[in-house]
């Protein structure tokens, strides 16, 4: 089997991962709920791992307070997160396909947003959004990767992977909530996002 590389970056990935593995990866569509610290950094890791089909949902715009942990830059403050994240991801691999939806995830639309995705990344700060995504898709065949507990700058080894069900994993220490004493900081947020991406890579290469 010969993979038709769309650019030199994909050719380099094929050499590193193997053509069969890259073909598996590129057949997957990943839905990402939230384009903040977790979602933006997880997306970066996935693109660098060969994933090329995404649906990214977030209603927010970039603020200066986001730059300490999210994959955005000073001159992008004030812009739409999903639009800007797509631009930043295309700068890594211009061949990828990124569908963006600048809207809130609500009970009336959550079922439709990720219906065509094989994998869902739950990357929200607020518990109600986390709960909504997990409850909507838990009984489906979709692989779900969530996160809980990654605030502050405590021991990063406490950020672990927890298998909840066959199709649901949660990354984090399950306890550290963002607050005045526990601000969201780049190292632990980035570690959790990378663990989410690695879970997805493992799942695709080992199970599909």
C-alpha positions as CSV (number, residue, x, y, z in Angstrom):
1,X,0.0,0.0,0.0
2,X,1.3,3.4,-0.9
3,X,0.0,6.6,0.8
4,X,-0.4,9.6,-1.4
5,X,1.3,12.3,0.6
6,X,-0.2,15.8,0.3
7,X,3.0,17.6,1.3
8,X,6.4,17.1,2.7
9,X,5.3,17.2,6.3
10,X,3.0,14.2,5.7
11,X,5.8,12.4,4.0
12,X,8.0,12.9,7.0
13,X,5.2,11.7,9.2
14,X,4.8,8.6,7.1
15,X,8.5,7.8,7.5
16,X,8.2,8.3,11.3
17,X,4.9,6.5,11.9
18,X,4.7,4.1,9.0
19,X,2.4,4.4,6.0
20,X,-0.2,2.0,7.4
21,X,-0.4,3.9,10.7
22,X,-0.7,7.3,9.0
23,X,-3.5,6.0,6.8
24,X,-5.4,4.9,9.9
25,X,-4.9,8.2,11.5
26,X,-6.0,10.2,8.5
27,X,-9.3,8.3,8.3
28,X,-10.4,9.5,11.7
29,X,-12.4,12.7,12.4
30,X,-11.9,14.2,15.9
31,X,-14.4,16.5,17.5
32,X,-13.1,19.0,20.0
33,X,-15.5,20.7,22.4
34,X,-13.6,23.8,23.6
35,X,-10.7,25.7,22.0
36,X,-9.0,26.9,25.2
37,X,-6.0,25.5,27.1
38,X,-6.9,21.9,26.7
39,X,-8.6,22.0,23.3
40,X,-6.1,24.1,21.5
41,X,-3.1,22.3,22.8
42,X,-4.6,18.9,22.2
43,X,-5.4,19.9,18.7
44,X,-1.8,20.9,18.1
45,X,-0.5,17.5,19.3
46,X,-3.0,15.7,17.1
47,X,-2.1,17.6,14.0
48,X,1.6,16.9,14.7
49,X,0.7,13.2,15.0
50,X,-1.0,13.1,11.6
51,X,-4.6,13.7,12.3
52,X,-6.2,15.8,9.6
53,X,-10.0,15.9,10.1
54,X,-11.4,18.0,12.9
55,X,-14.7,19.5,14.1
56,X,-13.9,22.3,16.7
57,X,-16.6,24.0,18.7
58,X,-16.2,27.1,20.9
59,X,-18.1,30.4,21.1
60,X,-15.4,32.5,22.7
61,X,-12.8,35.0,21.6
62,X,-9.1,35.3,22.6
63,X,-8.1,37.4,25.6
64,X,-4.7,38.3,27.0
65,X,-5.4,36.1,30.0
66,X,-5.6,33.1,27.6
67,X,-2.0,33.5,26.4
68,X,-0.4,31.9,29.4
69,X,-1.6,28.4,28.4
70,X,-3.5,28.4,25.1
71,X,-2.1,28.0,21.6
72,X,-2.6,31.6,20.5
73,X,-0.4,34.7,20.1
74,X,-0.3,38.3,21.2
75,X,-1.4,39.7,17.8
76,X,-4.5,37.3,17.8
77,X,-6.1,38.7,20.9
78,X,-9.7,39.7,20.2
79,X,-10.2,37.2,17.4
80,X,-12.5,34.2,17.4
81,X,-10.8,31.2,19.0
82,X,-12.1,28.6,16.5
83,X,-11.2,30.7,13.5
84,X,-7.7,31.5,14.8
85,X,-7.1,27.9,16.0
86,X,-7.9,26.7,12.5
87,X,-5.4,29.2,11.1
88,X,-2.7,28.1,13.5
89,X,-3.3,24.4,12.8
90,X,-3.1,25.0,9.1
91,X,0.3,26.6,9.6
92,X,1.5,23.2,10.8
93,X,-0.2,21.2,8.1
94,X,-2.0,23.1,5.3
95,X,-3.6,19.9,4.0
96,X,-5.9,19.3,7.0
97,X,-9.6,19.8,7.1
98,X,-11.0,21.8,10.1
99,X,-14.7,22.4,10.4
100,X,-15.3,25.2,12.9
101,X,-18.5,26.1,14.8
102,X,-18.5,29.3,16.8
103,X,-21.4,28.6,19.1
104,X,-22.2,27.3,22.5
105,X,-22.8,23.7,23.1
106,X,-26.4,23.3,24.5
107,X,-28.8,20.5,25.1
108,X,-30.6,21.3,21.9
109,X,-27.5,21.0,19.6
110,X,-25.0,18.7,21.4
111,X,-26.3,15.6,19.6
112,X,-25.7,17.1,16.2
113,X,-22.4,18.8,16.7
114,X,-20.2,15.7,16.8
115,X,-22.4,13.1,15.1
116,X,-19.9,12.5,12.3
117,X,-16.9,12.3,14.6
118,X,-15.2,9.0,15.6
119,X,-13.5,10.6,18.6
120,X,-14.6,13.4,21.0
121,X,-12.3,15.5,23.1
122,X,-14.1,17.2,26.0
123,X,-12.0,20.3,26.7
124,X,-14.2,22.6,28.6
125,X,-13.6,24.4,32.0
126,X,-17.2,24.3,33.2
127,X,-18.6,21.1,34.7
128,X,-22.0,21.5,33.1
129,X,-20.5,21.4,29.6
130,X,-18.3,18.4,30.5
131,X,-21.4,16.5,31.8
132,X,-23.4,17.4,28.8
133,X,-21.0,16.0,26.2
134,X,-20.2,12.8,28.2
135,X,-23.8,12.0,28.9
136,X,-24.8,12.6,25.3
137,X,-22.2,10.3,23.7
138,X,-21.3,7.8,26.4
139,X,-23.8,5.2,25.0
140,X,-22.5,5.7,21.5
141,X,-19.5,3.9,19.9
142,X,-17.5,7.1,20.0
143,X,-14.2,7.2,21.9
144,X,-14.4,10.1,24.5
145,X,-11.4,11.7,26.2
146,X,-12.3,14.1,29.0
147,X,-10.3,16.0,31.7
148,X,-10.7,16.9,35.3
149,X,-8.2,18.4,37.8
150,X,-5.2,20.2,36.2
151,X,-5.1,23.6,37.9
152,X,-2.2,25.2,39.6
153,X,1.5,24.2,39.6
154,X,1.5,21.1,41.9
155,X,3.3,17.8,41.2
156,X,2.6,17.1,37.5
157,X,2.9,13.4,38.2
158,X,-0.5,13.6,39.8
159,X,-2.1,14.2,36.4
160,X,-3.0,10.6,35.5
161,X,-5.1,8.8,33.0
162,X,-8.3,7.2,34.4
163,X,-10.2,4.6,32.5
164,X,-13.9,5.1,33.4
165,X,-15.4,2.8,30.7
166,X,-14.2,1.2,27.5
167,X,-15.0,4.3,25.5
168,X,-14.4,7.0,28.2
169,X,-11.1,8.1,29.7
170,X,-10.5,11.1,32.0
171,X,-7.1,12.8,32.3
172,X,-6.2,14.8,35.5
173,X,-5.8,14.6,39.2
174,X,-9.6,14.7,39.6
175,X,-9.5,17.3,42.4
176,X,-7.6,20.5,41.6
177,X,-10.3,23.0,40.5
178,X,-9.3,26.4,39.1
179,X,-9.5,29.2,41.7
180,X,-7.7,32.1,43.2
181,X,-5.1,29.8,44.8
182,X,-5.0,27.4,41.8
183,X,-4.7,29.4,38.6
184,X,-4.6,27.6,35.3
185,X,-0.9,27.4,34.2
186,X,0.7,26.2,31.0
187,X,2.7,23.2,32.3
188,X,-0.1,21.2,33.8
189,X,-2.6,22.2,31.2
190,X,-0.2,21.3,28.4
191,X,0.6,17.9,30.1
192,X,-3.1,17.1,30.3
193,X,-3.7,18.1,26.7
194,X,-0.8,16.0,25.5
195,X,-2.1,13.0,27.5
196,X,-5.5,13.4,25.9
197,X,-3.8,13.4,22.4
198,X,-1.7,10.4,23.3
199,X,-4.7,8.5,24.4
200,X,-6.3,9.1,21.0
201,X,-3.2,8.1,19.1
202,X,-3.0,4.9,21.1
203,X,-6.6,4.1,20.6
204,X,-6.5,4.6,16.8
205,X,-3.2,2.7,16.3
206,X,-4.1,-0.2,18.7
207,X,-7.8,-0.7,18.0
208,X,-8.6,0.4,14.5
